[in-house]
Amino acid sequence: MSDITFTGLASGLPTSDIVTKLMAVERAPLDRLYNEKTNEANRLKAYSDFNTTLNDLRTAVIDMNVTSKVRTTKINLPSDSPFSATSNGAIAGSYNIAVSQLAQVQKDISSAYASKTTSIFGTGTININDTVIAINSENNSLAGLMAAINDVSDTTGVSANIINDGTGTTPYRLILTGKDASTAFTVTSSLVDESMIPIPFTTTPTQTAQQAKFTVDNIEIVSNSNTITDVIDGVTLNLNKTSAISDTGPPIQYTATKMDVVADSDALKAKISTFVSKYNQVMEWIVSSYGDKTTTTTDPATNKTTTTTNVSTLLRGDVTINTVKRGLQSLLTDVVKNSGPLNIISEIGISTNLDGTLTLDSEDLDEAISIHGQEGMVKLLAGDDTTDGVMKKFNSYLLDITSKSQGMYAQKKDRQTSRIDQLDQDIAYKTSLYDRMEATMKLRFTAMEKLISSLNSLSSYLTQLSELNRSN
């Protein structure tokens, strides 16, 4: 039978309430541990938020940290051009290009069959470019042939597929395809049924393999693909059709199309503007840490109020954040010492405001590009073989502080995780300690109630005995 708990019936005291309030005082250190754990988690979230902002800035920096990214050019072509082209930092220039032949792979097609799973090819071999493929009862269906051919495609350079033309009672055909325009192949078979009667398996070429042929400024070029990336540095050509014939010859002459690679200052200005915007987001995040902890906004349409917690305030005055801020600001004033005409980023219209954010003067930027050209911008932003440019320096710095293994957030995460683990251990220990303390306190109050109840009973007995003696 469990002990009876007296809750003030004998003493008249609110013992349960007393125990609760006394334990609230005792548990104050435990509450502080819970608060510290919450604060650690929130601070880590704030570091994560700041790290995301830095990564956004690095993305903008990467777009200008190498020559090909700064030397922004675009392609001008007539609307009826037989090819399309894109530039990835190509040097400005003009080229005359004529396409005489498109690249295509060899394709062969088999006869038509009623089923792709029925065993119809007996046993024997199929030979593709001197590679012998054994056919037996396990792979002598159309689907089995397809799988067997694909198993050796790395050797033969030929892959297989089945199509269903949806017509008649024999809709299934096997299509063989060469891997590229230089792969030609032949297919022979030696198949027999159980009576050793030959089973025919033949394929008919529907497309022959041929390389693309074109000229660039009358220089003849061949390619295994219609997408060409290694002829004009920084230019990708996509051949779509052959050029118009200008002379039937012989030899046949094809009309050349003029392709102009021209500077694209608008694209470069957009990249610089994006950098300024992302840099300002970093500085605004830091500045906001000194603002209000919450922000309240009201939607005028619904009159609904929303309160947003400003996590940056958790890192107000944080040494790490201030170190990052100073590091970024120092890069803005870093002088690029190379042979370029521009040596500091302020020369292209970027200035620093009192709160650390940047302002971009579009007119000054236009003037800098106009006077010094893209090559001047390349040496300032990307640098050259001997000296890193401003954006390359930014990229190196941001790469270090956002590293997933050794960066700012990675180190904070390791420390915070270790601290939270320690707090969990402390909380578990103190919770057990206070639970025992509360149990002991309740036992003592229960013992007190029992004693008072006993004394009350004794007092009542003595009173009754006194009354009895008086009456006698």
C-alpha positions, 0 to 999 in steps of 0.5 A: 500500500502506498504512503498517504500524502497529506497536502495541508489537511493537518497543518492547514498549509498549502504544502503542494504549492509550497513545494512547487514554488520552492522547486521553481527557485531550485530549478532556476539554474536548469532554466538557464541551461535550457535558455542557453541551449536555445540561444546556441541553436538560434546563434547557429541559425544566424551564422547559417543565414549570414553564410548564405548571404556570403555565398550569394556574394561569391556567386556574383564574384565567380561571374567575374573572377576569370578572363572569359567571364569579364570579357563578355561578348555576344554573337551577331548572325543573320536570322536565316543563318544555317548555324547558331553560336554562343560566346563564352568570353570569345575575343571580338572578331569576324568570321565567314563560315559555310556549312557543306555537310552535317554530321550524322550517325549510321542507322540500320533497321531490321525486318519487321516482327510480330513479337519482341519477346518470342524466341524466333532466332534459334541459335548461332551468332551475330557479328558486328564489326568483327565482334561475335555475339552468341545467340542461344535460347536465353537471348534469341528474341528481338528483345534478347538481341537488343540486350546482347548487342547493347552488352558489347556496345562499348566494344562495337560502338553500336547500340540497339533499340526496338521501335513499334511502328504501330502498323499491321501484325509485325510492328516491331523492328530493331534499330542499330545506331553508331555512337558517333559520325566516325563509326561505320559498321556492318552486321552479319548473322549465322543463325539456325533453327533446331533442324539446322535450317538458316534463319535470316536476320538482316538489317538495312542502312537508313542513314550512313555515318558522315562527319560535319564539314564546314569552312571558317575563313576558307579553312576546311574543318571536319567534326564528328558532331554538329556542336563545335566548341574547339575551333574558335576559342570561346565560341560554340557553333551549332550546325543546323543545316547546310549553307545555300549553294552559290556555285554548282561547280564542280566543285560545289561552292557554298555561301558563307555567313558572316559571324561577328563576335562583338563586345557586350558591355550591357552583360558586363555592367549587369554582372557588376551591378549584381556584385554591388547588390550582393555586397550590399546585402552582406553589409545590410545584414551586418547593419541590421544586427544593431536594429530591432530584434523583431520587425512588424509589417502590416499587409494593407490589403488584408490588414494582417500583421506579421512579426519577423524575428531578425536573427542577425541581432543575435550576433550583434558585435560578434567578433567573427562577423566584424572580422569578415566585414573588415576583410571585405572592406579591405578588398575594395581598397586593394590596389591591383598592381599590373599593367592594366590602366585601372588599379582600384575598383573605385575607378569604375564608379563604385564608391563606399557609403557611411554604412559600408554599402556600395553605390554604383555610378552608371555613368562613371562605369560607362565611361570606364568601359568606353575609355579602357575597353573590356581588356582594361576591365579584365585586368582590373577584375580578373587580373592577368598571369602575374597579378590577381584582379579584384574579383579573383581576390574576393573569390579567394577570400570568400572561398576560405570563409564559406568552405564547407569544411573549414569555413566560418559556419563550419567551425561555428557549427562544430563548436555550437554542436559540441556546446549543445551536446554538453548542455544536454548532458548538464540538463539531464544531470540536473533534471535527475538531481532536481527530481530527487530533490523534489521527491525528498521535499515532498516526503519531508512535508508528508512526514511533517503532516503525519507528525502534526496529525499525530500531535493533533490526535494526542491533543484531542485525547488529552483534552477529552481526558481533562474534560473527563477528570473535571466531570468526575 
